[in-house]
């Protein structure tokens, strides 16, 4: 899932009949594997003969390259990939044109969403509207984040403790550094 607010019921319903170990995360799919602890744990858990199952192909990686690397690495280790929904739906034991195309389309869709969002925000700003997502870090959370970072805590640990995203913690750090 991309955000904490999204529900995972649809994915759990899809996986329930399979009877598998489920690794769940609520982070942006555009993050690298090393920044997605549940995906990294799932990949580490896999052994030859296993099958990595994802709801949609875009959950394999944050970009076309990352998705291709994850899929190719799985195949080289004897791990199949199963996609439950989308054009790459089905079981894959090796790279295929359909899988590569699905990853490319997911990457293109991400870029298109970013482009349209930026365009919309720029248009609103030009009309004098400065809106966006509500801030999730108030003054108290900001103080806790900065204090814990000063003590050497990792961004991921801080984010979990304060119940905000890794990006929010990074944003606070960036503001503190430039401000």
Rosetta blueprint (number, residue, H / E / L):
1 X L
2 X L
3 X L
4 X L
5 X L
6 X L
7 X L
8 X L
9 X H
10 X H
11 X H
12 X H
13 X H
14 X H
15 X H
16 X H
17 X L
18 X L
19 X L
20 X L
21 X L
22 X L
23 X L
24 X L
25 X L
26 X L
27 X L
28 X L
29 X L
30 X L
31 X L
32 X L
33 X H
34 X H
35 X H
36 X L
37 X H
38 X H
39 X H
40 X H
41 X H
42 X H
43 X H
44 X H
45 X H
46 X L
47 X L
48 X L
49 X L
50 X L
51 X E
52 X E
53 X E
54 X E
55 X E
56 X E
57 X H
58 X H
59 X H
60 X H
61 X L
62 X L
63 X L
64 X H
65 X H
66 X H
67 X H
68 X H
69 X H
70 X H
71 X H
72 X H
73 X H
74 X H
75 X H
76 X H
77 X L
78 X L
79 X L
80 X E
81 X E
82 X E
83 X E
84 X E
85 X E
86 X L
87 X L
88 X L
89 X L
90 X E
91 X E
92 X E
93 X L
94 X L
95 X L
96 X L
97 X H
98 X H
99 X H
100 X H
101 X H
102 X H
103 X H
104 X H
105 X H
106 X H
107 X H
108 X H
109 X H
110 X H
111 X H
112 X H
113 X H
114 X H
115 X H
116 X H
117 X H
118 X H
119 X H
120 X H
121 X H
122 X H
123 X H
124 X H
125 X H
126 X H
127 X L
128 X L
129 X L
130 X L
131 X L
132 X L
133 X L
134 X L
135 X L
136 X L
137 X L
138 X L
139 X H
140 X H
141 X H
142 X H
143 X H
144 X H
145 X H
146 X H
147 X H
148 X H
149 X H
150 X H
151 X L
152 X L
153 X L
154 X L
155 X H
156 X H
157 X H
158 X H
159 X H
160 X H
161 X H
162 X H
163 X L
164 X L
165 X L
166 X H
167 X H
168 X H
169 X H
170 X H
171 X H
172 X H
173 X H
174 X H
175 X H
176 X H
177 X H
178 X H
179 X L
